[in-house]
Amino acid sequence: MRHWIGAAVAAMGIATGAAAEVDEFDARVRDYILNNPEIILEALERLAAKEAEAAVAGTIAGFPDLFTDPPVHGMGAADASVRVVEFFDYKCAPCKAMHPGLKALTAEQPDLRIEMRHLPILSPGSERAARFALATRMVAGDAAYERVHDQLWQVKGALNGGVFARVAKVADVDYDAVSAMMDAPEITARIDYNRDVAIALQVLGTPAFITPTSVRFGQSDISELAELWLSQ
């Protein structure tokens, strides 16, 4: 009996000591927070950032075709493990300014693929140019599409029928056949889909870069983008 009572008293002493240590720790934490209230704001900012990231990922998940469509035109290996969708506009100066750096990045990072998709939002000519490029692919295939894309990418002035006819000639494409397909429902559906994605993700300009968990738009630092993409 005495042995049992002694053990019980010892256990109570340990429990009391442990409780005291917890109280002391809580007091130290409380004092630290009171003396450094800015950490509360930092914690709230981190929580808000995590919630925002989760919300973005959830919205992107609502457009599964964005990442399952077969690669058509872009930079990097078609089977790269990290895939980024770039929305661009043929009138977008920042898109053109960033292009050489992004091309160099995919050459340095064989696991990275940047797939280019049309988001014509800057002018009526932008949409006609996107339709012309997509119609070229429908009529003449991927290689012709790439030739037309490269030519349109270099246009600095207006985007109109005369320009498209010249581009078609340089790219060895039947302009009459292509122009007849520019308003095809399939092309309208593709452009509308891209715009729906942009609206849902609150993309306000081009270039826009989308991964399964992130969205960035506007001219950005390429090394910063690379760090973001390759860490996901």
Buried (B, 14 or more C-beta within 10 A) or exposed (E): EEEEEEEEEEEEEEEEEEEEEEEEEEEEEEEEEEEEEEEEEEEEEEEEEEEEEEEBBEBBEEBEEBBEEEBBBBBBBEEBEBBBBBBBBBBBEBBBEBBEEBEEBBEEBEBBBBBBBBBBBBBEBBBBBBBBBBBBBBBBEEEBBBBBBEBBBEBEEEBEEEBBBEBBEEBEBEBEBBBEBBEBEEBBEBBEBBBEBBEBBEBEBBBBBBBBBBBBBEBBEBEEBBEBBEEE
